[in-house]
Amino acid sequence: MTDEFETGLPSVRQMQALIKDNTEVEVKLVTSDLVVGKLRWQDTNCLCVIDHYDQPTIVWKQAIVFVKPKA
């Protein structure tokens, strides 16, 4: 079984748009933690959020409840 990155999926395209536009997001985790920052990259398993201190946080996609642009 290959773990290919399906760039045609709407969710993947939406995340790529958030990365390209350098949009600040809120990432809610199953632990109820909230990670706030800008998306730097995503792959098949994880995404990277850069916080206000330029510190990266790698988040496993299976730990995410939602990702939304910060209001």
N, C-alpha and C positions, 0 to 999 in steps of 0.2 A: 504494500500500500504506500503510495506516495502522498506526501503532505504538501500539495501545491497551493500556491497563493492565487486565489481566484479573483483577478482584478475586475472581472465583469459583474461581480455582486454589488448590489446597491450599497450595502454596508461598507464594503471596502472602498468604493468610490467616494462615499460621504467622508470617511476618515481621511482619505487622501486629499480631499478638498480642504478639510480643516488644517491639515499639515501645510498644504500649499499656501493657504491664506493666512497662516500664522495666527490662527484664532485661539484665544484662551478658552479652555474647556474645564468642565468639572467631570471627574471620573468617580462615580460612586462604586464602592467595592462591597462584596458580600459580607464583609466584616463591619459594615456601616461607616467605614472610613471614607473621607472625601479627599481626592487628590486634585489639586488645582494647578494648572499651568498650560503650557503650549505643547502640542504633540510634535515630536521630532521625527519619529518613524514608527512603522508598524511592520510586523512580519506575520507568519501564520500563527504564532503562539503568543506573542507579546506586543506591547506598545510602549513607547518611551515618552514620558511627560517631563518637561523641563520646568522647574518651579521658578519663583521670583528671584531666587538666589543662584540661578543657573545650575542647579543640582538636578541630575537626571534620576528619575524613578522608573524602573522597569516594572511593568504590571502585566501579569499573566492574564490573557483574555478570559480564561475560565473564572477569574475572580471578579469580573466586571458585571455590575448590575446595569449601569447605563453610562453613556458619554453624551454630554450636551454642551453646546456653546455657553460660556458664562455670560449671564445677563449684566 
